[in-house]
């Protein structure tokens, strides 16, 4: 699948991204249903490391993993009218069993509230059952009518982690919201992905929620990608699905709920943020291979070189690192370099006849292409240090890049100029009124992301749209 040329990431990001999914053998998007793709073995291994990180983070905070059916009854779909109204035109319906029409249609879940909450009604009886914190990783389906993009805008979201929690009161639900935000911060930090956290405006919150918090990632083309969301559902769904618990005093109260989700867009961000013109660049934690060892062939010392490569590989495996020796004899060393650079393997080790004589190996970091020679006896100590430093450097680079692309302005003209160039995320004074927010979106032809949660700032002055007193900054960007 490897092509001889890669599109420039920053100038032609869309083409670069599609090409990388194929060249790095992550996802094949040629499946004959629009908006669906096939995870290839290498990509599936990346996916597996990412989903395991999500599992570890949730398990550590007392969540339990479950798996619910994909099919949802039409009756349950209709129970929460406010919620489903937003998904009305995105539902896939199952109308036949074989050739026989079904009396009652089933929907493929667009999210899982309507699948899970009828069961929550059966499971929760009293205060001892709370809090309940469950999550699952599976597929959701939405009839996306806009232009589909691999992983970014799809009809089957094949890697959707959603957590659903139930609590005795609002304060406990609010505490859970903060825990969920921290889980997602830990996730993106572990991936080396920079992000903003914003409270979505009321017109753009999750249907049926009290409010929504979103993690947005700025992509290389200047568009933002909503990559994670956290919602306080209040009692809206518990009242619709009759989810009650008995209090210590013997009263029956509706539970308070939260939910939070993150999809394969996290993997899209992982690929996009760190990639370069040579291919993808993987944070070591998520790389299917963390170290590739390439012997440089030589007639007289070829066998000895291979023995040293095998010995180094065994030592690295003893440290729990994922390593491979590329012994293919039908490719030149240069072709092998290109092959593994495309796939983003973090560390390359080269050993040739001169290195053999000096009892050394050449170490190349994929993120910087910096080459250094180390004594082979020191590799067991040095390589874990290099990997740790590479992880830190990649995260710092991503944050530095984002910080130079967040602009605080006080007038619409400057905001428009920056957005036309897709310079990044614009922060602008806002009065907080919904009508004014809609006018702002229309004026700048961009999306209001919401008010900052991660870096709230005291605002003085006038709303850039209506000249009333500003109550906050609001973030605006061109979004996917």
C-alpha positions as CSV (number, residue, x, y, z in Angstrom):
1,X,0.0,0.0,0.0
2,X,2.9,2.4,0.4
3,X,3.2,5.1,-2.2
4,X,6.4,6.8,-3.2
5,X,5.2,10.3,-2.3
6,X,3.3,11.8,0.6
7,X,1.1,14.9,0.4
8,X,2.3,17.8,2.5
9,X,0.5,17.6,5.8
10,X,-0.1,21.3,6.5
11,X,-0.9,22.5,2.9
12,X,-3.0,19.5,1.9
13,X,-4.2,18.0,5.2
14,X,-7.2,16.2,3.9
15,X,-5.3,14.4,1.2
16,X,-2.4,13.7,3.6
17,X,-4.8,12.2,6.2
18,X,-6.5,9.9,3.7
19,X,-3.2,8.8,2.3
20,X,-1.7,8.1,5.7
21,X,-4.6,5.9,6.7
22,X,-3.8,3.8,3.6
23,X,0.0,4.0,3.5
24,X,0.4,3.3,7.2
25,X,-2.2,0.5,6.9
26,X,-4.5,2.0,9.6
27,X,-7.9,2.0,7.9
28,X,-9.1,1.0,4.4
29,X,-12.0,3.3,3.5
30,X,-12.9,1.6,0.3
31,X,-15.6,-0.4,2.0
32,X,-18.7,-0.3,-0.3
33,X,-20.9,1.6,2.2
34,X,-20.3,5.3,2.5
35,X,-19.0,6.4,5.9
36,X,-17.7,3.0,6.9
37,X,-14.2,1.7,6.9
38,X,-12.2,-1.4,7.8
39,X,-9.6,-1.3,10.6
40,X,-6.4,-3.0,9.2
41,X,-4.2,-5.0,11.5
42,X,-1.7,-2.2,12.2
43,X,-4.4,0.3,12.8
44,X,-6.4,-2.1,14.9
45,X,-3.3,-2.5,17.2
46,X,-3.2,1.3,17.6
47,X,-6.9,1.2,18.4
48,X,-6.4,-1.5,20.9
49,X,-3.8,0.5,22.8
50,X,-6.0,3.6,22.8
51,X,-9.1,1.7,24.0
52,X,-7.0,-0.1,26.7
53,X,-5.9,3.3,28.0
54,X,-9.6,4.4,28.2
55,X,-10.4,1.2,30.0
56,X,-7.6,1.7,32.5
57,X,-8.6,5.3,33.2
58,X,-12.2,4.4,33.8
59,X,-11.5,1.2,35.8
60,X,-9.2,3.2,38.1
61,X,-12.1,5.5,38.9
62,X,-14.6,2.8,39.8
63,X,-16.4,2.3,36.5
64,X,-17.5,-1.1,35.3
65,X,-17.5,-2.1,31.6
66,X,-20.7,-3.5,30.0
67,X,-21.9,-4.3,26.5
68,X,-25.4,-3.4,25.4
69,X,-27.2,-4.5,22.2
70,X,-27.0,-2.3,19.1
71,X,-30.7,-2.5,18.4
72,X,-33.1,-0.2,20.3
73,X,-36.9,-0.4,20.2
74,X,-38.8,2.4,18.6
75,X,-40.9,2.8,21.8
76,X,-37.7,3.5,23.8
77,X,-36.4,5.8,21.1
78,X,-39.5,7.9,21.5
79,X,-39.5,8.1,25.3
80,X,-37.1,11.1,25.5
81,X,-38.6,13.4,22.9
82,X,-36.1,16.3,23.4
83,X,-33.1,13.9,23.0
84,X,-34.3,12.0,20.0
85,X,-35.5,15.1,18.1
86,X,-31.9,16.0,17.4
87,X,-31.2,12.6,16.0
88,X,-34.4,12.2,14.1
89,X,-32.9,12.5,10.7
90,X,-29.8,10.5,11.5
91,X,-31.4,7.2,12.6
92,X,-30.9,3.9,10.7
93,X,-34.1,1.9,11.0
94,X,-34.4,-1.9,10.8
95,X,-37.8,-2.6,9.2
96,X,-37.7,-6.2,8.2
97,X,-36.8,-9.6,9.6
98,X,-35.9,-11.5,6.5
99,X,-38.7,-10.6,4.0
100,X,-41.3,-10.1,6.7
101,X,-42.0,-6.5,7.8
102,X,-41.6,-5.9,11.5
103,X,-44.6,-4.8,13.5
104,X,-42.4,-2.5,15.5
105,X,-39.2,-1.0,14.0
106,X,-35.8,-1.1,15.6
107,X,-33.2,1.6,15.4
108,X,-29.5,1.2,15.3
109,X,-28.4,3.2,18.4
110,X,-27.2,6.7,17.6
111,X,-26.1,6.9,21.2
112,X,-27.0,4.5,24.0
113,X,-29.2,6.5,26.5
114,X,-32.4,4.9,25.1
115,X,-30.8,1.4,25.1
116,X,-29.3,1.6,28.6
117,X,-31.8,3.5,30.7
118,X,-34.7,1.0,30.5
119,X,-32.3,-1.5,32.1
120,X,-31.2,1.1,34.7
121,X,-34.8,1.3,35.8
122,X,-34.7,-2.4,36.6
123,X,-31.3,-2.4,38.3
124,X,-31.5,0.6,40.6
125,X,-33.7,0.0,43.7
126,X,-32.3,2.0,46.6
127,X,-29.5,4.3,47.7
128,X,-27.1,1.3,48.1
129,X,-27.1,0.9,44.3
130,X,-25.7,4.4,43.9
131,X,-23.5,5.7,42.5
132,X,-23.6,3.4,39.4
133,X,-20.8,4.1,36.9
134,X,-20.9,2.0,33.7
135,X,-19.1,2.3,30.3
136,X,-19.0,0.5,27.1
137,X,-16.9,0.6,23.9
138,X,-18.7,-0.3,20.7
139,X,-20.4,1.1,17.6
140,X,-23.0,3.7,17.1
141,X,-24.7,4.6,13.8
142,X,-25.7,7.9,12.4
143,X,-27.0,8.6,8.9
144,X,-24.4,11.4,8.2
145,X,-25.6,13.4,5.3
146,X,-22.7,15.8,5.1
147,X,-19.5,14.8,3.3
148,X,-18.0,11.9,5.1
149,X,-14.3,11.8,6.1
150,X,-12.5,8.7,7.3
151,X,-12.6,8.4,11.2
152,X,-13.6,12.1,11.4
153,X,-17.1,12.1,10.0
154,X,-18.6,8.7,9.5
155,X,-21.8,6.7,9.5
156,X,-20.6,3.9,11.7
157,X,-18.6,5.2,14.7
158,X,-16.9,1.9,15.3
159,X,-14.9,3.0,18.4
160,X,-17.3,4.8,20.7
161,X,-16.5,4.9,24.4
162,X,-19.5,6.1,26.4
163,X,-19.9,6.2,30.2
164,X,-23.2,6.6,32.0
165,X,-23.5,7.3,35.7
166,X,-26.4,7.6,38.2
167,X,-26.2,9.6,41.5
168,X,-28.4,10.4,44.5
169,X,-28.3,14.2,44.1
170,X,-27.1,17.1,41.9
171,X,-23.9,17.7,44.0
172,X,-22.7,14.1,43.4
173,X,-23.5,14.4,39.7
174,X,-21.4,17.6,39.6
175,X,-18.5,15.9,41.3
176,X,-18.8,13.2,38.6
177,X,-18.6,15.8,35.9
178,X,-15.3,17.0,37.3
179,X,-14.0,13.4,37.5
180,X,-15.0,12.8,33.8
181,X,-13.2,16.0,32.7
182,X,-10.1,14.8,34.5
183,X,-10.3,11.3,32.9
184,X,-10.4,12.9,29.5
185,X,-7.5,15.3,30.3
186,X,-5.5,12.3,31.4
187,X,-6.4,10.5,28.2
188,X,-5.4,13.3,25.9
189,X,-2.3,14.1,27.9
190,X,-1.2,10.4,27.6
191,X,-1.7,10.7,23.8
192,X,0.3,13.9,23.7
193,X,-2.7,15.8,22.2
194,X,-3.3,19.4,23.0
195,X,-6.9,20.6,23.4
196,X,-9.3,23.2,24.7
197,X,-12.2,22.6,27.1
198,X,-15.3,24.7,26.5
199,X,-18.8,24.8,27.8
200,X,-21.0,24.5,24.8
201,X,-23.7,27.2,24.4
202,X,-27.2,26.1,25.3
203,X,-28.3,25.8,21.6
204,X,-25.5,23.4,21.0
205,X,-25.6,21.2,24.1
206,X,-26.4,17.5,24.1
207,X,-30.2,17.1,23.6
208,X,-31.8,16.5,27.0
209,X,-28.8,17.7,29.1
210,X,-28.5,20.5,31.5
211,X,-25.2,21.5,29.9
212,X,-22.3,20.1,27.9
213,X,-18.5,20.4,28.1
214,X,-16.5,19.6,25.0
215,X,-12.8,18.9,24.3
216,X,-11.8,20.4,21.0
217,X,-8.6,19.6,19.1
218,X,-7.2,22.0,16.6
219,X,-6.2,20.1,13.5
220,X,-3.4,21.1,11.1
221,X,-5.8,22.6,8.6
222,X,-7.1,25.1,11.1
223,X,-10.4,23.4,11.8
224,X,-11.4,22.1,15.3
225,X,-12.4,18.5,15.9
226,X,-14.8,17.8,18.8
227,X,-13.0,14.8,20.3
228,X,-14.7,14.3,23.7
229,X,-17.8,15.5,25.5
230,X,-19.1,15.5,29.0
231,X,-22.8,16.1,29.9
232,X,-24.8,16.7,33.0
233,X,-28.2,15.1,32.2
234,X,-29.9,16.2,35.4
235,X,-33.1,14.2,36.0
236,X,-34.4,14.6,32.4
237,X,-33.7,11.0,31.4
238,X,-34.4,9.5,34.7
239,X,-37.9,11.0,34.6
240,X,-38.5,9.8,31.1
241,X,-37.4,6.3,31.9
242,X,-38.6,6.2,35.5
243,X,-35.2,5.6,37.1
244,X,-35.8,6.0,40.8
245,X,-34.1,5.0,44.1
246,X,-35.3,4.6,47.6
247,X,-33.7,7.1,50.0
248,X,-32.7,6.3,53.6
249,X,-35.9,8.0,54.7
250,X,-38.0,5.6,52.6
251,X,-38.8,8.2,49.9
252,X,-38.5,7.5,46.2
253,X,-36.4,10.0,44.1
254,X,-35.3,10.2,40.5
255,X,-31.6,9.7,40.1
256,X,-29.3,12.4,38.7
257,X,-27.3,11.3,35.7
258,X,-24.2,12.2,33.7
259,X,-22.7,10.7,30.5
260,X,-19.5,11.3,28.6
261,X,-18.2,10.0,25.3
262,X,-15.1,9.9,23.2
263,X,-14.8,8.2,19.8
264,X,-12.2,7.2,17.3
265,X,-11.8,10.9,16.6
266,X,-9.3,10.6,19.4
267,X,-7.3,8.3,17.1
268,X,-7.7,10.8,14.2
269,X,-6.3,13.5,16.5
270,X,-3.4,11.2,17.5
271,X,-2.5,10.8,13.9
272,X,-3.0,14.4,12.8
273,X,-1.4,16.3,15.6
274,X,2.0,14.4,15.5
275,X,2.3,13.5,11.9
276,X,4.6,15.1,9.4
277,X,5.4,14.9,5.6
278,X,7.1,11.6,6.1
279,X,4.1,9.8,7.6
280,X,2.5,9.4,11.0
281,X,4.4,9.8,14.3
282,X,3.2,7.7,17.2
283,X,3.5,8.4,20.8
284,X,5.4,5.3,22.1
285,X,2.6,4.2,24.4
286,X,0.2,3.6,21.5
287,X,2.7,2.4,18.9
288,X,2.2,-1.3,17.8
289,X,5.9,-1.3,17.5
290,X,8.0,0.9,19.7
291,X,11.4,0.0,18.3
292,X,12.4,-1.2,14.9
293,X,15.9,-2.6,14.5
294,X,17.3,-2.5,11.0
295,X,20.6,-4.4,10.3
296,X,22.7,-2.9,7.6
297,X,23.9,-5.8,5.5
298,X,27.5,-6.7,4.9
299,X,28.9,-9.8,3.3
300,X,31.6,-10.5,5.9
301,X,29.8,-9.5,9.1
302,X,26.2,-10.0,8.2
303,X,25.6,-13.0,10.5
304,X,27.3,-11.2,13.4
305,X,25.2,-8.1,12.9
306,X,22.0,-10.2,12.9
307,X,23.1,-11.8,16.2
308,X,23.6,-8.4,17.8
309,X,20.2,-7.2,16.5
310,X,18.5,-10.3,18.0
311,X,20.3,-9.8,21.3
312,X,19.2,-6.2,21.5
313,X,15.6,-7.1,20.6
314,X,15.5,-9.8,23.4
315,X,16.8,-7.2,25.9
316,X,14.2,-4.7,24.9
317,X,11.4,-7.3,25.1
318,X,12.6,-8.1,28.6
319,X,11.7,-4.5,29.5
320,X,8.2,-4.9,28.1
321,X,8.9,-2.9,25.0
322,X,7.4,-3.9,21.6
323,X,10.3,-4.5,19.2
324,X,11.0,-6.1,15.8
325,X,14.1,-6.9,13.8
326,X,13.4,-6.2,10.1
327,X,15.2,-9.1,8.4
328,X,13.6,-8.7,5.0
329,X,16.2,-9.3,2.3
330,X,14.1,-7.9,-0.6
331,X,14.3,-4.3,0.6
332,X,17.2,-1.9,1.0
333,X,17.9,-0.2,4.3
334,X,16.6,3.0,2.8
335,X,13.3,1.4,1.8
336,X,12.9,-0.1,5.2
337,X,13.5,3.4,6.8
338,X,10.8,4.8,4.6
339,X,8.4,1.9,5.4
340,X,8.7,2.3,9.2
341,X,8.8,6.1,9.1
342,X,5.4,6.0,7.3
343,X,4.0,3.9,10.1
344,X,5.4,6.2,12.8
345,X,7.5,3.7,14.8
346,X,9.0,5.9,17.5
347,X,12.6,4.5,17.6
348,X,14.8,3.1,14.9
349,X,18.0,1.2,15.7
350,X,20.6,0.9,12.9
351,X,23.5,-1.5,13.2
352,X,26.1,-1.8,10.4
353,X,29.6,-3.2,10.1
354,X,31.3,0.0,11.6
355,X,28.8,-0.1,14.5
356,X,29.7,-3.7,15.1
357,X,33.4,-2.8,15.3
358,X,32.7,0.0,17.8
359,X,30.2,-2.1,19.8
360,X,27.6,0.6,19.3
361,X,24.2,1.2,17.7
362,X,22.7,4.2,16.0
363,X,19.4,5.4,17.6
364,X,17.0,7.6,15.5
365,X,14.0,9.3,17.0
366,X,11.0,9.4,14.7
367,X,9.8,12.7,15.9
368,X,13.0,14.7,15.3
369,X,15.1,12.3,13.1
370,X,17.9,13.0,15.6
371,X,20.7,10.4,15.3
372,X,22.9,9.4,18.2
373,X,25.4,6.6,18.7
374,X,25.2,4.6,22.0
375,X,27.2,1.6,23.2
376,X,25.1,-1.5,22.9
377,X,25.8,-2.3,26.6
378,X,24.0,0.9,27.5
379,X,20.9,0.5,25.4
380,X,18.9,-1.3,28.1
381,X,19.2,1.7,30.3
382,X,19.2,4.5,27.7
383,X,16.3,3.4,25.5
384,X,13.6,3.7,28.1
385,X,14.9,7.2,29.0
386,X,14.8,8.2,25.3
387,X,11.2,6.9,25.0
388,X,10.1,8.8,28.1
389,X,11.8,12.0,26.8
390,X,10.3,11.6,23.4
391,X,6.8,11.3,24.9
392,X,7.3,14.5,26.9
393,X,8.8,16.4,23.9
394,X,5.9,15.4,21.6
395,X,3.3,16.6,24.2
396,X,5.2,19.8,24.7
397,X,5.4,20.5,21.0
398,X,1.7,19.9,20.5
399,X,0.8,22.4,23.3
400,X,3.3,25.0,22.1
401,X,1.8,24.7,18.6
402,X,-1.8,25.1,19.9
403,X,-0.9,28.1,22.1
404,X,0.4,30.0,19.1
405,X,-3.0,29.4,17.4
406,X,-5.4,30.7,20.0
407,X,-6.1,34.4,19.4
408,X,-7.9,36.8,21.7
409,X,-9.4,39.7,19.8
410,X,-12.0,42.4,20.7
411,X,-13.6,43.1,17.3
412,X,-15.3,41.2,14.5
413,X,-13.1,42.5,11.7
414,X,-10.0,40.9,13.2
415,X,-11.9,37.7,14.0
416,X,-13.1,37.4,10.4
417,X,-9.6,38.0,9.0
418,X,-8.1,35.2,11.2
419,X,-11.0,32.8,10.5
420,X,-10.7,33.3,6.8
421,X,-7.1,32.2,7.0
422,X,-8.1,29.4,9.3
423,X,-5.5,30.7,11.7
424,X,-6.9,28.8,14.7
425,X,-9.3,29.4,17.6
426,X,-10.6,32.9,18.2
427,X,-11.6,34.1,21.7
428,X,-13.9,37.1,21.6
429,X,-15.9,39.1,24.2
430,X,-19.6,38.0,24.3
431,X,-22.6,39.2,26.3
432,X,-23.8,35.6,26.7
433,X,-27.2,36.1,25.0
434,X,-28.2,33.3,22.6
435,X,-29.6,35.6,19.9
436,X,-26.3,37.4,19.8
437,X,-24.4,34.1,19.7
438,X,-26.4,33.0,16.6
439,X,-25.7,36.3,14.9
440,X,-22.0,35.9,15.7
441,X,-21.9,32.5,14.1
442,X,-23.6,33.8,11.0
443,X,-21.4,36.9,10.8
444,X,-18.1,35.0,11.0
445,X,-19.3,31.9,9.2
446,X,-17.8,29.7,12.0
447,X,-18.9,27.7,15.0
448,X,-19.3,29.0,18.5
449,X,-17.4,26.4,20.5
450,X,-18.5,27.9,23.9
451,X,-17.0,29.6,26.9
452,X,-13.6,28.5,28.2
453,X,-13.5,26.0,31.0
454,X,-9.8,25.3,31.0
455,X,-8.6,28.9,31.2
456,X,-11.5,31.2,32.4
457,X,-10.5,34.9,32.2
458,X,-12.0,38.0,33.7
459,X,-13.6,40.0,31.0
460,X,-14.0,43.7,30.9
461,X,-15.5,45.6,27.9
462,X,-18.2,45.2,25.3
463,X,-19.6,42.3,23.4
464,X,-18.0,42.3,20.0
465,X,-21.4,41.6,18.4
466,X,-23.9,43.9,20.1
467,X,-21.8,46.3,22.2
468,X,-23.5,45.3,25.5
469,X,-21.3,44.5,28.5
470,X,-19.4,41.3,27.9
471,X,-19.8,38.6,30.5
472,X,-17.2,36.1,29.1
473,X,-15.0,35.2,26.3
474,X,-16.5,32.9,23.7
475,X,-14.4,30.6,21.4
476,X,-15.1,30.6,17.7
477,X,-13.5,28.4,15.1
478,X,-14.1,26.7,11.7
479,X,-15.1,23.2,12.8
480,X,-15.5,19.8,11.3
